[in-house]
Amino acid sequence: MAKAKTIFVCNECGYESAKWLGKCPACNEWNSFVEEKIQKTNDVAVAGGENKKVNKPMSLNSVEGKESFRTSTGFTELDRVLGGGIVKGSLILVGGEPGIGKSTLILQLCDKVQGDGKVLYVSGEESAEQIKIRADRLNIKNDDIMFLGETDIDNIQSNILEINPKLVIIDSIQTMYSDEITSAAGTVSQVREITARIMKICKTNNITTIIIGHVTKEGNIAGPRVLEHMVDTVLYIEGERYFAYRILRSVKNRFGSTNEVGMFEMKNEGMVEISNPSQILISEREENTPRIGCCCNYGRIKAITYRATSINKYNCIWFPKKNCEWFRWK
């Protein structure tokens, strides 16, 4: 029996090496290589058999690039961050820390998104009962929302092709797996393969897909960096743990600007968009107060005004501690 061939893959960036390395030469991370088996896949089976659709070149001027292909999400702030709504057939990646409100916002989007057709919510982390409890808390009663508790990409693909929904939610990409890859779910090879399969289904059938991803302790999407290159849009939900406000930031957007941010507030009824963030960020400001200044962050459409406060206190050490919240230097 021939020995199975193995390679070593970096968990941070996806760099492959024939032998184990202590330090990755691509991202300079230490102890990030894991051993994975090389398994040959049947190209005909992956491609869809002999009845594979063959695309032919066409004139670019003959393609209709109308804005009517955008669908409103029901959130004005989210539509503005996306560049005017969700583009039909696009692949969107949403990341954020645990408990930041990713699943809550996406479940509300499933209820408010416009257009005809079903919405398929695929969850590999939560059961149908848990999703139902969250839906009842958010007062969501929509017969068009279909739930599928599955982690096998083959079963997910067959259900997507059978239902042909207008929107597919994958929660989360790190829990999905493929039998063609021998490594465990969440590894670099699995995340890369699952994303490629979902992207092919999304683009071939013109189905809008939203992928929810976990983040690392550095704040990046867990998995290889190629994951962010494969999708059309990358959104991050940010916020402080002890505050109710959430910032929706676009890191990558092929259909709009990446300079826009949206602001939400987490309440009992879910994520509530804030149409005028400046009113909240500079509220209760006394006149002629020392060490307080107003700053303005200009986006492509909206300008957000916020307050910067400096608090000075006597300290016996030479280098006092500097702390900053809700402000980021670029």
C-alpha positions as CSV (number, residue, x, y, z in Angstrom):
1,M,0.0,0.0,0.0
2,A,1.5,3.3,-1.1
3,K,2.1,5.9,1.6
4,A,-0.3,8.8,1.5
5,K,1.4,12.1,0.5
6,T,1.2,15.0,2.9
7,I,2.0,18.6,2.9
8,F,2.3,21.3,5.6
9,V,0.0,24.3,5.4
10,C,0.2,27.5,7.3
11,N,-3.0,28.2,9.3
12,E,-2.6,31.9,9.0
13,C,-2.0,32.5,5.3
14,G,-2.3,29.2,3.6
15,Y,1.3,28.8,2.5
16,E,2.2,25.3,1.6
17,S,5.5,23.5,2.2
18,A,6.8,20.0,1.6
19,K,8.3,19.9,5.1
20,W,7.5,21.4,8.5
21,L,8.8,24.9,9.2
22,G,9.0,26.6,12.5
23,K,8.4,30.0,10.9
24,C,6.2,30.7,7.9
25,P,8.3,32.5,5.2
26,A,5.1,34.2,3.9
27,C,3.5,35.7,7.0
28,N,6.3,35.3,9.5
29,E,4.1,33.5,12.0
30,W,5.6,30.9,14.4
31,N,4.3,27.3,14.9
32,S,1.5,27.8,12.4
33,F,2.1,24.8,10.1
34,V,-0.2,21.7,10.3
35,E,0.1,18.5,8.3
36,E,-2.6,17.7,5.8
37,K,-3.0,14.8,3.4
38,I,-3.1,15.3,-0.3
39,Q,-6.1,13.6,-1.8
40,K,-6.8,13.6,-5.5
41,T,-10.3,14.6,-6.5
42,N,-12.3,13.6,-9.5
43,D,-12.3,16.6,-11.8
44,V,-15.3,15.3,-13.7
45,A,-17.4,14.9,-10.5
46,V,-16.4,18.3,-9.1
47,A,-17.2,20.0,-12.4
48,G,-20.6,18.4,-12.6
49,G,-20.2,15.5,-15.0
50,E,-20.3,15.4,-18.7
51,N,-23.1,18.0,-18.9
52,K,-20.9,20.8,-17.7
53,K,-21.9,24.2,-18.9
54,V,-19.4,25.8,-21.2
55,N,-19.3,29.6,-21.3
56,K,-18.4,31.4,-24.4
57,P,-16.9,34.9,-24.9
58,M,-19.3,37.8,-25.3
59,S,-19.1,41.5,-26.0
60,L,-18.8,43.5,-22.9
61,N,-21.0,46.2,-24.4
62,S,-23.8,43.7,-24.8
63,V,-24.0,43.1,-21.0
64,E,-26.6,45.1,-19.0
65,G,-25.1,46.6,-15.9
66,K,-28.3,48.1,-14.5
67,E,-28.7,49.3,-10.9
68,S,-32.0,47.4,-10.8
69,F,-30.0,44.3,-10.1
70,R,-29.5,45.6,-6.5
71,T,-31.8,44.5,-3.8
72,S,-32.6,46.5,-0.7
73,T,-31.7,44.9,2.6
74,G,-34.4,46.8,4.6
75,F,-31.6,48.7,6.5
76,T,-30.7,52.2,5.1
77,E,-27.3,52.1,6.9
78,L,-26.5,48.6,5.5
79,D,-27.6,49.6,2.0
80,R,-25.3,52.7,2.1
81,V,-22.3,50.6,3.2
82,L,-22.9,48.1,0.4
83,G,-23.1,50.9,-2.2
84,G,-26.9,51.0,-2.6
85,G,-28.0,47.5,-1.7
86,I,-27.1,43.8,-2.3
87,V,-26.0,43.0,-5.9
88,K,-27.8,39.9,-7.2
89,G,-25.5,36.9,-7.3
90,S,-22.8,38.5,-5.1
91,L,-20.8,36.8,-2.4
92,I,-20.6,38.7,0.9
93,L,-18.4,37.9,3.9
94,V,-19.4,39.3,7.3
95,G,-16.9,39.0,10.2
96,G,-16.9,40.0,13.8
97,E,-16.1,39.0,17.4
98,P,-18.3,36.4,19.2
99,G,-21.5,38.0,20.5
100,I,-21.0,41.2,18.5
101,G,-24.4,40.7,16.7
102,K,-23.5,39.0,13.4
103,S,-26.3,36.4,13.5
104,T,-28.8,38.8,14.8
105,L,-28.2,41.4,12.0
106,I,-28.3,38.7,9.3
107,L,-31.5,37.1,10.7
108,Q,-33.1,40.5,10.6
109,L,-31.9,41.0,7.1
110,C,-33.5,37.7,6.1
111,D,-36.9,39.1,7.3
112,K,-36.5,42.5,5.6
113,V,-34.8,41.7,2.4
114,Q,-36.9,42.5,-0.7
115,G,-37.6,40.3,-3.7
116,D,-39.5,37.2,-4.5
117,G,-38.3,33.8,-3.4
118,K,-37.2,31.9,-0.3
119,V,-34.4,32.6,2.0
120,L,-32.2,29.6,3.1
121,Y,-30.5,29.9,6.4
122,V,-27.8,27.2,6.8
123,S,-26.4,26.9,10.3
124,G,-23.6,24.6,11.5
125,E,-23.4,26.0,15.0
126,E,-27.0,26.4,16.2
127,S,-30.1,24.2,16.0
128,A,-33.5,25.1,14.6
129,E,-34.8,25.6,18.1
130,Q,-32.1,28.1,19.0
131,I,-32.7,30.1,15.7
132,K,-36.4,30.0,16.5
133,I,-35.9,31.5,20.0
134,R,-33.9,34.3,18.5
135,A,-36.5,34.9,15.8
136,D,-39.2,35.1,18.4
137,R,-37.2,37.6,20.4
138,L,-36.8,39.7,17.2
139,N,-40.5,39.3,16.4
140,I,-39.7,37.6,13.1
141,K,-42.5,35.5,11.6
142,N,-41.7,35.0,8.0
143,D,-42.8,31.9,6.1
144,D,-40.2,32.5,3.4
145,I,-37.3,31.8,5.7
146,M,-36.1,28.2,5.5
147,F,-33.7,26.6,8.0
148,L,-31.2,23.9,7.3
149,G,-29.0,22.5,10.0
150,E,-26.1,21.0,8.0
151,T,-22.3,21.1,7.7
152,D,-21.7,18.9,4.7
153,I,-21.2,21.0,1.6
154,D,-22.6,18.3,-0.7
155,N,-26.0,18.3,1.1
156,I,-26.0,22.0,1.2
157,Q,-25.4,22.3,-2.5
158,S,-28.2,19.9,-3.3
159,N,-30.7,21.8,-1.1
160,I,-29.7,25.1,-2.7
161,L,-30.2,23.8,-6.2
162,E,-33.5,22.3,-5.2
163,I,-35.0,25.3,-3.5
164,N,-33.3,28.0,-5.7
165,P,-33.6,30.7,-3.0
166,K,-33.1,34.4,-3.5
167,L,-30.7,34.6,-0.5
168,V,-28.4,32.0,1.2
169,I,-26.9,32.4,4.6
170,I,-23.9,30.3,5.7
171,D,-23.3,30.5,9.5
172,S,-20.5,29.9,9.8
173,I,-17.9,29.1,7.1
174,Q,-15.5,27.5,9.7
175,T,-18.0,24.8,10.6
176,M,-18.6,23.5,7.0
177,Y,-16.6,20.6,5.6
178,S,-16.1,18.6,2.4
179,D,-15.5,14.8,2.3
180,E,-13.0,15.4,-0.5
181,I,-10.6,17.0,2.1
182,T,-9.3,14.8,4.8
183,S,-8.5,17.6,7.2
184,A,-10.9,18.8,10.0
185,A,-13.5,21.5,9.5
186,G,-12.1,25.0,9.9
187,T,-8.6,24.3,8.6
188,V,-7.1,26.2,5.8
189,S,-7.8,23.6,3.2
190,Q,-11.4,23.1,4.2
191,V,-12.2,26.8,4.3
192,R,-10.6,27.4,1.0
193,E,-12.4,24.4,-0.6
194,I,-15.8,25.3,0.9
195,T,-15.6,28.9,-0.2
196,A,-14.7,27.9,-3.7
197,R,-17.7,25.6,-3.9
198,I,-20.0,28.2,-2.5
199,M,-18.7,30.8,-4.9
200,K,-19.3,28.5,-7.9
201,I,-22.9,27.8,-6.8
202,C,-23.4,31.5,-6.2
203,K,-22.1,32.7,-9.5
204,T,-23.5,29.9,-11.6
205,N,-27.1,30.1,-10.4
206,N,-27.0,33.9,-9.7
207,I,-27.9,33.4,-6.0
208,T,-26.9,36.0,-3.4
209,T,-24.9,34.4,-0.6
210,I,-23.8,35.8,2.7
211,I,-21.0,34.0,4.6
212,I,-20.5,34.6,8.4
213,G,-16.9,34.1,9.5
214,H,-15.1,34.0,12.8
215,V,-12.3,36.4,13.6
216,T,-8.9,35.7,15.3
217,K,-7.5,37.5,18.3
218,E,-5.9,40.0,16.0
219,G,-9.3,40.9,14.5
220,N,-8.9,39.2,11.1
221,I,-11.1,36.6,9.5
222,A,-10.1,33.2,10.6
223,G,-8.7,31.2,7.8
224,P,-6.4,31.8,4.8
225,R,-6.1,35.4,3.4
226,V,-7.3,34.1,0.1
227,L,-10.8,33.9,1.6
228,E,-11.2,37.7,1.5
229,H,-9.9,37.7,-2.1
230,M,-12.5,35.3,-3.3
231,V,-15.6,37.1,-2.1
232,D,-17.0,40.3,-3.5
233,T,-17.6,42.2,-0.3
234,V,-16.0,42.0,3.2
235,L,-17.9,43.6,6.1
236,Y,-16.7,43.9,9.7
237,I,-19.0,44.5,12.7
238,E,-17.0,46.2,15.4
239,G,-17.8,47.6,18.9
240,E,-16.9,47.7,22.5
241,R,-18.0,44.8,24.7
242,Y,-19.7,47.0,27.3
243,F,-21.4,49.4,24.9
244,A,-24.5,48.9,22.8
245,Y,-23.3,50.6,19.7
246,R,-22.0,48.7,16.7
247,I,-20.0,50.0,13.7
248,L,-20.4,48.3,10.4
249,R,-17.3,48.8,8.3
250,S,-16.7,47.8,4.7
251,V,-13.1,46.6,4.1
252,K,-13.6,45.4,0.5
253,N,-16.5,46.1,-1.9
254,R,-16.4,45.5,-5.6
255,F,-19.7,47.3,-6.1
256,G,-19.2,50.4,-4.0
257,S,-17.0,52.5,-1.9
258,T,-15.0,51.2,1.1
259,N,-15.0,54.6,2.9
260,E,-18.5,54.3,4.3
261,V,-19.5,53.1,7.8
262,G,-22.9,52.4,9.3
263,M,-23.9,52.6,12.9
264,F,-26.3,50.4,14.8
265,E,-27.5,50.0,18.4
266,M,-28.1,46.6,20.0
267,K,-31.4,46.5,21.8
268,N,-33.9,43.8,22.9
269,E,-35.6,43.9,19.6
270,G,-32.3,43.4,17.7
271,M,-30.0,45.7,15.8
272,V,-31.5,49.1,15.3
273,E,-29.9,51.4,12.8
274,I,-28.9,54.9,13.9
275,S,-29.6,57.4,11.1
276,N,-27.9,60.3,12.8
277,P,-24.8,59.1,14.7
278,S,-23.5,62.6,15.3
279,Q,-26.4,63.4,17.5
280,I,-25.5,60.6,19.8
281,L,-21.7,61.0,19.7
282,I,-21.7,64.7,20.6
283,S,-24.8,64.7,22.9
284,E,-24.8,66.3,26.3
285,R,-21.9,68.5,25.5
286,E,-21.4,71.6,27.8
287,E,-20.2,74.8,26.3
288,N,-16.6,76.0,26.9
289,T,-15.7,72.6,28.5
290,P,-11.9,72.2,28.6
291,R,-10.2,69.1,27.0
292,I,-13.1,68.4,24.8
293,G,-13.0,68.8,21.0
294,C,-15.3,67.8,18.1
295,C,-13.9,65.9,15.1
296,C,-15.5,64.9,11.9
297,N,-15.0,61.7,9.9
298,Y,-15.8,62.3,6.2
299,G,-17.2,59.4,4.2
300,R,-18.3,59.3,0.6
301,I,-21.9,60.2,1.4
302,K,-22.2,60.8,5.2
303,A,-20.0,62.8,7.6
304,I,-20.0,61.6,11.2
305,T,-19.2,64.1,13.9
306,Y,-17.9,62.7,17.3
307,R,-16.4,64.1,20.5
308,A,-12.9,63.6,21.7
309,T,-12.3,64.0,25.4
310,S,-8.9,64.3,27.1
311,I,-8.7,63.5,30.8
312,N,-5.5,64.4,32.6
313,K,-4.6,63.1,36.0
314,Y,-1.5,63.5,38.1
315,N,0.8,60.5,37.8
316,C,4.0,59.8,39.6
317,I,5.5,57.7,36.7
318,W,7.4,59.3,33.8
319,F,5.2,57.8,31.1
320,P,1.5,58.0,31.8
321,K,-0.9,55.5,30.3
322,K,-2.8,56.6,27.1
323,N,-6.2,55.0,26.6
324,C,-8.5,55.5,23.6
325,E,-12.0,54.2,22.8
326,W,-14.0,54.5,19.6
327,F,-11.2,56.2,17.8
328,R,-8.6,54.7,15.4
329,W,-5.6,56.3,13.9
330,K,-4.8,55.2,10.3
